[in-house]
Amino acid sequence: MDESITSENRQQKRQKPPRSLARIACEILTGAATAAALAYISLGVVGYGAKIAGLGEGCMDGLAVLGMMAMVVPPVYVLGCAIGVYFVGRIGSQTGSFWVTLGGVFLGVPIAALLLFYMWAAEEYTTLGIEKIIIWPLVFLAPPSGATLGFNLTRRYKRPPSS
């Protein structure tokens, strides 16, 4: 009798919640929105700090501020994607691994970089700029899509359901 109970418990622990297209879309969009909000806040903090320090008035000072922003914003965007996807994914009785979610963002970042490179390389060949209309949203949605993939690979119930 004990063997059947342990076998049943193991099967319940391995069960994954059903996937929902609406939930996945909310994870992606919330990850992008959280990342954009945190990046915008970090831009404001860096800009305000540069203003206090007296930077940004000359050409070289402006380049220093841009350099600081380039160092601050991408890591904040990556972290914001992971946080947004993770918090939406944990709603209800489901959970997943934050570290795998963060690793999934790093899967989406190279895809976004490749899309940006393609857009800049093909700029002289575009006639109407339709590629830009299609590619820009993909650039911003690739990292949260990777985070969603990472979260859903480790998605499970917080407590195994009873049958």
N, C-alpha and C positions, 0 to 999 in steps of 0.2 A: 504494500500500500504506500509506503514511503517513497518508493521509486517512482510510482506514477505521479505523486504530488510534485516531486522535484522535477520530473520531466515536464509536467504541465507548467510549473513556474518558469522553467527555462524557455519554453515556447512563448509564454506571455511576455517575458523580458525582451525577446527578439522581435516582437510585433512592432511595426512602425505605423504611425498614424497615416490615414489616407491623405494623399496630396490634393491640394485645392488650387486651381488656377487663380482664383481671387486672392488667396493667401500669398501665393508666390508673387503676384503682381504688387500686392501691398508691401511685401518685403523689399522688392526692388525699388519701388518708388519712395518708400520711407527711407531706405538706405541712401538714395540719391539726395533726398531733401535734407536729411540730417547732415550728410557730408557737405552739401552746399552751404547750409547754415553755419556749421562750424568753420568752414573755410572763410566765409564772409566775416565772421566774428574775428578770426585770426588775422585777416587782412586789416580790419579796423584797429586791432591791438598793435600790429606791427606799424601801421601808418601813424597811429597816435604816438607810439614810442619814438618813431623817427622824427615826428614834429617836435616832441619834447627835447630830443637830443639835438635839434637844429639841423637835421639832415633833410634833404629833399629840395633845398633851395638852388643849388648849383647842379650842373650836369653830372658830375662825378658822384655827388651826394645822392642824386636821383637814381643812379645806377646801383648804388649801395642799398638803397631802399628796395629796389626791384630784386636785387640779389637776396636780400633777407626774406622777401615775400616768396620767392621761388624756393627757398629752403624750408619755409614754414608751411606753406599751403598744401603741397602734395602729401606729406605725412598726415596732416590733419584731415584731408579729404579721405585718405585710406582708412584712418581710424573711424571717421564719421560713418563711412559706408558699413563697416563691420558692426558698429554700435547700433545703427538704425535697423539693420537686418536682424541682428540678434534679439533686440527687444521686441520687434514685431513677431519674430518666430517663436518667442517664449510665451506668447499670449495663450491663455487656456491651459490645457493639460499637456502641452508639448514642450520639449526642450531640445537643445543641441549643444555642440561644442563651440565655445567662443573662439578658441584658437584655430579650429578648422575653418570657421567663418572668416577670420582674419587672413588665413592662408588663401582662401578663395578669392579675396580681394586682390591678392598678388597674382592670381591667375588672370584677372580682368584688366589689370594695369597694363601689361604688355600688349594686350589686344587693343586697348585704347590708344597706346603709343603707336602701334602699327596703323591704326585708322588715321591718326593725325599725320603720320608720315605720308600715307597715301594721299591724303587731301592736299598737303603742301606740294607733293611731287606732281600731282595731276592738275595743279591750279592753272597752268598755262593752257591746258587742253579743254577746260570746261567752257561751255558756251553760255549756259544759263545759270550756272552755279547750283544745279539741282543736287549734285553730289554733296554740297555743303549742307543743304537742307536735310539730307538723309543721314549724313555721317556725324554731324555735331551731336544729335541726341544719342547716337550709338556710343560716342566717345564718353559721354557722361553716364551712360547706363551700363557700360561694360564692367566697371569695378563692382557696383552693387549686384550685378547679375552673377559675377564670380562668387561674391560673398553668399548669395542665396544658394548657389550650387553647393558651396561648402557646408552651409548650415543644413541643407536638406539631405546631404549625405550622412550626417550624424543625427538627424532628427529622430526622436523617440518620445515615448510617453514619460511624464515625470514619475507617475506611478503606474505599474502595469495594470491594464484593465482586467477586471474579473469577468469570468465567463459564466 
